[in-house]
Amino acid sequence: MRKVPLSAALTLAASLLIAPAASPAPAQAAETFPFQNPALPLEQRVSDLLGRLTLDEKLSLLHQSQPAIPRLGIGYHKNGTEALHGVAWSNHRDDGWSQKFASGTVFPQAVGLASTWDPELVKRIGSAVGDEARGYNATDPVLWGLQVWAPVVDLLRDPRAGRNEEGYSEDPLLTGAMATAYGKGLQGDDPFYLKTAPVLKHYLAYNNETDRSLTSSNLTPKLKHEYYEPAFKAPIAADAATGVMASYNLVNGRPNHVNPDLDTVVRSWTGKTLYNVSDAWGPHALTDLERYYDDKPEAFAAVLKAGLDGFTIDDGDGGPLATHLKAALDQGRITEADVDRAVSRVLSIRTRLGHFDPDGGPYKKIGAEVINSAAHKRLNREAAGKAAVLLKNSGVLPLSAPKSAAVVGPLAGKLYRDWYSGRLPYQVTPLDGIKERVPEVTTAEGLERIALKHVESGKYLTATGTGPDDNAALIDTAPTAASQWDLTDWTGGVSTLRNAGNGRLLGGDWRSLDTDDAEPDGWYVSQQFALEKQQDGSYLIRYAGYETVESWFGLPDAYVGVTPEGALGLVPKAQAATFAKEVVSDGIAQAAAQAKQAQVAVVVVGSHPFVAGREFHDRDTLRLGEGQLRLIEAVRKANPKTVVVLETSYPVIVDAPTLLWTTHAGAETGHALADVLFGDVNPGGRLTQTWPARDDLPDLLDYDLVKTGMTYLYGKEKPLYAFGHGLSYTTFGYQGLRVQGEQVSVRVTNTGKVTGDEVVQLYTHQRDSRFAQPVKQLRGFQRVTLKPGESRTVTFRLKKSDLAVWDHTRNTWVVENATHDVLVGSASDRIRQSTTLRVSGETVPVRDLTTTTRAMDFDDYRGVVFADESKVSGEVVEGSAGDWLAFTRASWGGRLTASVASAGGGSFEVRRGSPKGALLATVEVPATGGIYAYGTATATVRPGKGDLYLVFKGDLRIKDFAVAR
């Protein structure tokens, strides 16, 4: 039986793209052509240009790095400037391929932008980012392209996923609203021209980094239609994006880079032309990693025919792509019409970007003056303030003009960027922001400074320099600055060790250990270690870096060890060296002492965006580091007036009486935090995903939310903090919820003493249904600002069609005849008003299994995987002995005919009522010759009604079946 492998595999960084080796000047043609005439319709311009291109020129336009065509006056174009929460980076050639980071406005991380629940604000931010992308393009049009790869729409269904910071929410409606707003801003308001061309990432059901190019996301039809697709559909249908990027993973056994939905489902959501692209190296994965196709021409032809129009491969060299596609043409795998179709989509978007207009279009006038402008700085501060979420408040906040403050913690005096942000042009840290408000401020990182003594030799782990060959060694016999390390315990037990002598971080690689890096901010983050305490009190030092140690050494884990020559290196656990941890100075005690002397204490803790979880590295746990937890408790004990500020890119398990959460929120973080702490800004941010109360969550690779109970939609356990949660410095009352036609209205009153923002959230729950229903589901939201005593009637539009569910028994959307609870409140767990709505709809009929039924349209299952019917299209169910499918509330006849595939033959049982119920038939499946070779299996079945189960007795695939009368 073929299962998708889960072995570790190294793929390239997502969204890497490279500019050409040379930077040609804009080409100029000797004459003008119709495609350069802005007065002509888009289709006519594209058709004219397409007809003038040679085959080689057409193929060159399917690459990420599109060379100039001087004879036609067409300049060079590069896809893919990263613009997730500001212009981030692109790639260029200097002495070699390297990344060029922007130094413009870095807004709060995407999950922070969504925490504002303010689409209008997010649109303004998108517009600012679009302006800055144009500004960078004006300075270097070769390096900074205008097809921007943002926003990320992949849903945050599991907070352990490494790229949590890049997405918006676990909810499809909220995600779709934020993506639409950001995309609209990036595109600009011109009805035809594009400021930038946003591409949505990553299609579809990605949200894991563990073997990301080899794992398959099992999607039931219900969840695919109701949960995973709508977040992408919303911005596409609103014309807020110009395409999607395929994700690395597989869905139901087929790589997303050849997912036929790219060309059918996704394009059906809009009448506009879409320009879909691959992720970096993704087309190569089809042969080099996934082994899905035998050769490149076959694979690349399949990519093109599946609906991808841009290949992000081979850096700036489009030659290999042209070679493979020409071979595919010669082999008859594709036609030139297939090429033309894709190229026309490329040309459509480039035309709308103004590339072929004599004056470059209306957005060409935007220049470098917009980059990190004063207006954008103000917008950044506003966004960071509105994104902050007050999780708990013991009454300490807002602070009232204290004369002294202790601002402590590893993030008190430092801001960090993430992988998809530019470099911060300046930093206003939390310490800086508070210093502007408080006369006397003390600070401390609150870290332990330790020495690590090798138990066997009695010598200390010692730094020898800051070069890549200055390897740490066992040298000092008594701790010196070179053998002392500041330990930052971030999250999940993963720490960084900064040398007290040279200020550099300890890092591990395939050679040894060194201290040549100032920060852990590269693609391969090797500066990560976990100190594992043993029963005797000694420690092993586990290497926790992002590199695939298994691929280098054949080791699942690597530890710091000592060679016979006394050198340090990475070894198997059985050979790990044992160290004694000696605390040289207790930074936690120092921070607590400062807190005790101050009127208020602010503890700033959280995550490092590059450590213990990021692209290519999922998290094992959501625990805040033990050292940071001890810091919180020590400072709280020393000073009851303690505020804990939590800066993380994802939920963590932490609690405190007064707790304020923000993401890594950009250069204005300190100003924005001070605005909130001192009451200039009343916190109105709300959580966009559930913060679990426990760490033992379901399998990260299980995408069936109905079964796992993940997200607020299907979760029944009490979370640490619920979806939509967030407090205010004021209070709000809700009155008079009414449902009239398609309008839901409720009156909201500020019942407190200060102006504040409330995020009014509308949920529904369908009481009775043929299908599994969410506990509740977000149907609308509004962020409103109210003065003390002010009331406002908040209205939502709730259409009957909004309540449709996917009927997998008939493969259609259906509004059922049902009663719905209509719920309005300030969070998913804080419903303030409720009523009921009776909806007149359909009653789903009994399933008729006498007609052909796809196996994928089951009602329930156990053990099976969902697989590809062929390498082109279709989905089937693959099972082994003991697995089963259920088709409930059904009727059937007496003659079963099934379309099946099995390499070696097998059988399945037909049972009634349960997997162990009455045996109706045993269906023998002969060997069909392979998993894609389908044959017919038949059996006589007793007719009946009720629940029908197909129980696998061997390895086989079931495509469809019918039990005819």
C-alpha positions, 0 to 999 in steps of 0.5 A: 500500500502506498503511503506518503512518506514522512522522512525528513527532507530538506527543501529550499526556502519558500518564495526564493526568487533571483534576479538576472545576472546582469541588469539591462537598461530598459529596452526601447523599440524603434516603433510603437505597437498596439500592445503599447496603446493604453486606449485599446482593450486589455485582451487586444493588447495581450493578443497583439503582443502574444502574436509578436513573440517567438517560442523562445520569448514566450518560454522565457516569460514563464520563468520568475526572471523574465529577460528584456525583449529589446526588439519590442521595447519590453524591459526585464521583469522579476516576480516575487518581492516579499511584502508580507507586512512591509517590503521585505526582501528580494534577491540579487547578484553581487559576487554571488546570489544573495538576499537584499533586504529592504529597510522600509516600514516594517509593520506588525506581523501578519497575525498582529495585523489581523488582531486589529480586526480592522479591515480599513486599517489593514487596507491602508497598511497594504496601500503603504506597502504597495507605495513602498514597493513602487518606491523600491522599484523606482530605485532598482526595477531589476531587483525590486519587482512589482508582483508581490508575494503576499498576503499569506492566506493559509489558515492557522489551524494549528498554532504549532505550525512554524509559519504561524506568524505569516497568516491571519487567523484560524477562521476563514471569514476573518482571514478572507476579510483581512486578505481582501483588505491588504490585497486591495491596498497593495493593488491600489484603487485604479479600476484597471492599473495595478500598483502591485500584483499581489499573489496569495500564499500558499494554496492549499491546506499547507500549515506545516513544515514537517517534511513539508514537500512529502506530507499529504493533507487529508481533506474531507470534501466538507472541510475542503469546501467549508474551511480550507477554500473560502479564505482564498476565495474571498480575496479572489472573488473581490478582485483583491489578488492577481493569483495564488502560489502553490504550496509545497505539500500534497493534498489528498495524495497529489502535489499542490504544484499539479493540483487541477483546482488551480486552473478550475476552482480558483479561476472560477472565483473571478472573471479577471485573469489570474497569474498563478505561480509556483513556490521556490523550487516546487516544480523540481520537487515533483521529480527530485524529492516527491518522485511523482514524475519520472522526468522534468519534461513530464513534470513541467508539462503537468505544472503548466497544464494544472494552471501554474503560469510562473516557474520559480526555479533555477535562480535567474537562469530560465534556460533549464525551464525552456529546455524542459518545456521544449522537450515536453512540446516535442513529446506531445505532452503540451502544445504551443496553445498551452504555452500561449494560454499561460503566457497571455496570463503573464502579459495580462498582469504585466500590462495592468502593472503598466509595463507596456505603457509609454509612461509606465502607467499611473503608479509609475510616478511613485518614488523612493520618497515614500519609503519609511515616510513620516506618514508611514511611521505614524501608520505603523505606530497606530497599527501596533497600538490597535493590534495589542491584545489585553489578555488579563488585567488585575487593575494595574493597567492603565499605568498612572504616571509612575515616577519609577519603573523597572523594565526587564526581560530579554525583549525589553531593550531589543526588537527582532525582525522575522524572516519575511520582514525587512530590516528595521530602519530604526528601533523604538524598544519597549524600554525606549517607549517607557523611558519617554514616559517615566522619569526613573527607569532601570532595566535588566535582561533577566537572564542567567549567566552560566558556565558549562563545565565538562564533567569528565575533564573539568574544563569549561566550554570556551569561545576562541574567537568570532570567525567561522573557524574559531571553534569553541573548545574545552580550555578554561579551568576556571570561568572567564568571560570567554567561558561564560554564557548568557542563557536565553530560554525562549520557547519550547525549551530551546535556548540561545547562548551568547558569549559574555566575552565576544557577544556572539552566539554559540552555533553548531554546524557540520564542522564543530561549534563556533561563535561567529554570529551576532544574531540567529537571523539566517535561513539556517538557524544553527544557534539553537540548543536545549539544555537537558537536565539528567537525573544526577543534576548534570546536563546534556546539550542538544543541538536544536538548529534548523539544519537537517542533522539526519541528512548530514550524520544519519542522526535524528538528534545531535548533541554536543560531544568531545572527540578523543582529541578534545575537540567539540562537535556534534555527536549521537546522543549516546556519545554526548558529553555531560556538563555541569551548569554553574550559575555565575550571576543570577539575572532573574534575581537582579531584575527582581531587585530592581522591580522591588525598588520601582513603583511599577515593573514591566516584564517583556518576554516572549519568542524570538522569530527565528528560534524554536519555530519558523519556516521549515521548523514546526514547534513541539510545544507551546510552552514559554521558556522556563527561565522566562516563567521564573522571571515573571514569577520573581518580578511579580513576587517582588512587585505586585504592580507588575505588567507582563508584556508578551511578544510572540508570533504564536500562542504560548502557554503562560499566565499572569494577573496582568498580561498584554500580548503583541506580535513582533510589531515593527520599529514602533513597538515601544511607542505603541506599547507605551501608548497602551500601557499608559492609556493613550490607546485603549486596547482593542485588539482581539485574538484571531486564533485559539490559545490552547490550555494544554500542550498535548494537542492532536497530531499536527498533520491531522487536518480533519478539524471535526475529528481533532476538535482544533480551532474554535469552530470544533473545539469543545475544551476550555482554552487558555484564551478563546478566539476573539478574546481581548479586554479593554479599559472600559466596559460595554453593554449589549442590548436589543439583538434583533434579526429582521430579514437579512439584517442582524442588529444589536445596540452596544453602549460604552458603560465605562468612563473612558473612550474605547474600541469594542469588536462586536462579533456575530456568530451562528450555530445550526442546531440540527443538521444532516452533517457535523456542524461547528460549535459556532461560526463567525459570520461578521464583525465590526470594530467600533469606537465609543465614548463614555455613555455613547451607544451605537446600533451595529448591523450585520448582513446575514444572508440565507446563502451564508448559512449553506453547508456542503452536502457531500451526498449530492456534491452541492451547497445546501441550506437546510431546514433548521433553527440557528442560534444567532449569537453576538458578543465580544469573544467566541466564549463571551456571548452577550446576546442571543436569539434564534432564527428559523430558516426555511430550506431543504431536508437532505434526502436519504442517501441513494447508494443505488447510483454511483457514489464516490468513495470520497463522499463518505460520512465517516471514516477511520484509518484511511488516507485520501489519494490521487485517482490519477496524476491528473485529477480525481480523488479516491480512498486508500485503505489497509486491513481494518480501515473503514468508510461509512455511508449513513442514512442511506438506502441500497439495492442488492448488486454492488459494483465498485471501481477499485485498484490494487497492486496485489489484490485484496478485498473489502467487506460490506457491513450494516450498522457498524464496522463490526455489524452484520456482514452483507458481502465480502468483495474480492478485488483482483490485482489490477496492475497498479494503484492507478489501474482501476478494475471492477469488483462485484458482489451480491448484497442484501438490500436495505436501509441505514448505515452501510460500512465498507471495511478494508481487508487488504491494501486497495483503493476504492474510486466509486461504487453503486449498490443497484436494485 
